[in-house]
């Protein structure tokens, strides 16, 4: 992601115009205001007030929102819509519909949490990230997408970032020109949905054989991967990995496995670990650590080579941390088969 890669004098001027009451550049870390204090100071400024609607929304939402933004020990990044951004939303929805949102504590709270990213993400921190990167928010299982246009402007979903790096005691504020609204498109899909989407893509399809295997196995496998409340880690073999297995076994023998529901189900369960194990968790394991799988009594063995590459039962992990609503997928370059199958 090439976030904030083109700073200009315009951004500096905008920062001074948008938040005249809260310039904190000369303050020490101990003197910085919290994010909540910055919003209040700006919204109640005698001249050039900003964030007045944002403040009203925070005050109308669940008190946990204000508590989080006021917590001096928190580490948060807030994408704060301007008053003009809220005015555009009111015009689009109608004043009555907008007031209904303000009166709906749960919906309003979800919208506000969707504007907050855990951790302090300064402009300089994200220069090396890729265009289209999905970033977690405080709204569970919902992400924002960061993109760029040809002029280097930064967008959070469809909202343009117009001011950056307003430092706070508990994080940072970046100002955006539209209100972000979570939807089905901003929620992480389940593991099953990711496999289906990838396998049925018009270009660059992947996991086509994995999908066929899941569909041929006991329905409990698909149910587990589709359960939004599950917490699973899947080591997903590529189509090339399955092709190598077919070459090794022969097509007839492979088709026999597809037709044997019990054997196929056991092989697939052997690729699934209970709990969410991110890449940073895996690299902390000891070499040759045994990790339980959903195939009871058959753990996988995690190993590392001298270059730090990670292997699961000899299959190399080639892509990590594909997030899902119910866990995570790591892609491997071979199909792993439990003993006795």
N, C-alpha and C positions, 0 to 999 in steps of 0.2 A: 504494500500500500504506500502510495507516495503522498501521504497525508501532510498538508500544510507545507508543501515543498516550495511554494512561491510566496514568500512574504513580501509585502510592499508597504510603502508609506501610507497607502490608503487604509490598510488594516490598523495601523497605529492610530491614525486619525479617527477611524471608526470606534476604536476602543475608548478613546477619550470622549467621544460624543455619546456613546451608548451608556457608559458607566461613569459619569462625571463625579459622582459622589463617592466612588470607591477606589480611586487610584491608590495602589498599594505598593508600587515599585520600590519606594524608599523605606518600606517597613521591614523589620526583621521578621524571621519566621515566627517568633513569639508574639508579634504584634498583628499578624495577619488575621483578618476576619474569617469566620466560617462561611461556607457557601450560603447558608440561610441568612446570615447577617448581611452578606453582599446583596442578596436579592431584596431584603427589607430596606437597606440603605438606598439602593437604586430606585426602588418603587416609591419611596417616600421623599425623594429629593425634591426640593422646592423648584428647581429648574432642571429640565431635561430628564424627568423621571422615566424610568424604563422598568420592565418586568412587573408592572402593576397587575396584569392579568395572571401572570405566573404566580405571583404572591397570593392572589385570591384563590387560585386553584390549589396551591399547597395548603392554605388554611382550611379549605373545604374538604380536602382529602383525609384519608386515615392519618391519625397523628404520628404514625410510624414514619411517614415521609418527612415531616418536619424534624422529627427526632434524628433521623439519619443525616439530614443536611446540616443539623446543628451540632452533631457529635464531633468534637474537636479531635477525637482519636480515629475517626473514619478516614478512609482513603478512597475518594470518589471522583469521577469525571462526569460533569453535567453538561448536556447539550441544551442550552436555555433558549427557548423561543422568545422573540421580541413581542412587544405589544402589537405591532403591525402583523406579525405572524398569527397571533390569536384573532385579530380582527378579520383576517382573511378566512380563518376557519369558521368564525361566526357567520360571515357572509355566505360561505359555502353551505353550511348546515342549516342556517336560520337561527335567529336568536333563541327561539323556544327550544329547539333541539339542543343547542349549546347549554342552555340553562338546565336542561334535563341531565346532561352529563355532569354539570357541577353538582347537581343534587344526588347523583348516583355515586356514592362514596367508592364502591368497588371499582367501577369503570374508570372513574377519575384517578384513583390511586394507581391502577394498572397503566394508564397513559403516562402519568408522571414517572413511575418506576422505569418505564420504557425509555425515558430520556437520560437515565443514569447508568453509567458503566462502572463496574467495580474496578478499583485501582486508579492511580493517578496517571493519566495519559496526556503528557505534554506534546506540543507540536513536534518537537525534535525526536520524540520517542518512536514515532510511527512512520518515519520517512522511508524505511526499508520495507514496509508492508506492501502487499500486492493490492492492485485495484480489484474491487469486488470482495474484499475480505469481510467476513461476517464476525461481528463482535458481540459477546454476551452483554446483556443488560441485567438490571436488578429485577426485571419482570421475568420470572422463571420460564425457562425454555423458549425465550424470545430473543432474537438478535437484531441488530441494526447492520446495514450494509454500507460500507464506505467505498465511494467511487470518485472518479476524477474526470473532468472534461479536458479537451485538448489545450485549454489555456491554463491548466493546473489548478482550477478551482476545485474545492473539496465539497463533496455532498454526503450527507448522512441520509440514507434512503433518497428522497427527492428534495431534502432541505439543504440549502447551501450554507456552509460555515462562513460567517462574515466577520467574526472577531474571534481571536484565539488567545489562549493562555492568560486568562484572568485568574491569577493565583489566589488560593484560599488556604486557610489553616488546615483544612481537611480535604484538599484536592484542588480541582481546577474547573473553571467554567469556559466553555466555548459557546459562542452565540450563534444561533441558526435562524434562518428566515422563514421557517415553516414549523408547524406543530407536527410531531411524529405520532402516528396512530398505529398501534399494533393490530395485526390482522392474522388470518390463517397463513398468509404468505410470509409472515415474520416469525412464525413459530417453527422450531426445529421439527423436522419430520421424524417418524420412528425409524428404527433400523430397517424394518421391512420396507417402508416407503422409499428409503434411500436406495435399497437394492433394486426395487422395481423401477424407480425413476432412471437409475443408471443403466439398467438392462434394456430398457425400452427407448433410450435416447436415440434420436435420428442420426446423430453423429457421435462417434467416440463411445459407443455403447460398451459397458463393462458389467461384469457379474451376470452375464446371460446364463451361463451354465450353473452358477450358484443359485440363481432364481429357479431354474428348472429342477434342481435338486431339492430345494425347499418345497416346491409345489408337489414333488413326488413323494416326499417324506411324510411321516405322521403329522397330522394337522396341528399337533401340539407345538411343533417347531415354529410354524408360521404364527401361531397365536402368541407365543412368547416374544417373538421379534416384533410383533405388532402392538404389544401391550404398552400403552403410554406410561404406565406406572411401574414398569419393570426397570431394573438397573443392571445392564448387561454390557459385557465387552466382547465383541465379535472379531475374530481373526479371519478375514474374508479373502479367500483365494481368488486370484484373477482368472479370467478366461484362459490365459496362457498357461496358468498353473494346472487347470483342469485338462487342457490339451496335452500337457506333458504326462499327466496321469493316464490319459487314454492311450497315448503312445506306449507307455510302459506296460499297461495291463492288456491292451488290445481292446478294440471297440466292443466286441461281444461281451467280454468280461465286465467292462464298464457299464454296459447296458443292463447286465445282470444285477449289478449293484443298484442301479436306478430302480429296477423292478423289485428289489428286496427292501421293503419299507423299513424293516427293523435295522438292517445293516446300515442303510442310508441314513436313517435317523440318528443312529449312534455316531456315525462319522460327523454329521453336522453338529450334534451336541458337543462333540469333542473340540469344536472350533469356538465354543462359547464359554466365557468365564463369568461366574456370578459377580456382580458389582461393577462399578465403573473404574477401569484402570487406564488412566491417561499415560501418555508417553513418559512424562516426568516421573510417574510412579514406577514404571517398568525399569527405567535406567537406575533406580535406586536399589533394585533387587540384587542379591548375590548371584554370581554365575552358577548356573545349573540349579536354579530354584525351581521346585515343583509347585505348580499353580493349579488349584482345583478347577475342573470344568463342569459343565452341566451333565456330562456323562459320568455318573457316580463311580468313584473308585479309579478313574483314569485321569490323572493330572497331566498337564503339558509341562515340558521342561524348557525354561527360558535360559538361553546362553548368550554370550557376547564374544565377539572376536577382538583381536588386538586393535582394530580400527574403531571399535565402539559400535559396530553393527549389531543389531538385535536379531536373535533367531528363536523361533518357537518350534520345538521338535525338528530342528534342521531347516525349517522354512524361514527365509529372511523377511523381516518386516520392512516393507518398502515405502509405505505411506502410513502416517500416523494421525490420530486425533481427528477423525471425521465425526463430528459431534452429532448426536441424535437426541430426540426427546427422551429416549429410554436407555441412553448409554453412549457408547462410542464404538467406532469401527477402526481397526488397523488392518491394512491390506498386506497380504503375504504372497510370496512368489511360488508357493507349492501347497498342495493339498496335504493336510496332516491326517494320518490314519492311526487310530488307537490299536494297541496290541490285540491280536485275536480277531481283527476284522479283515 
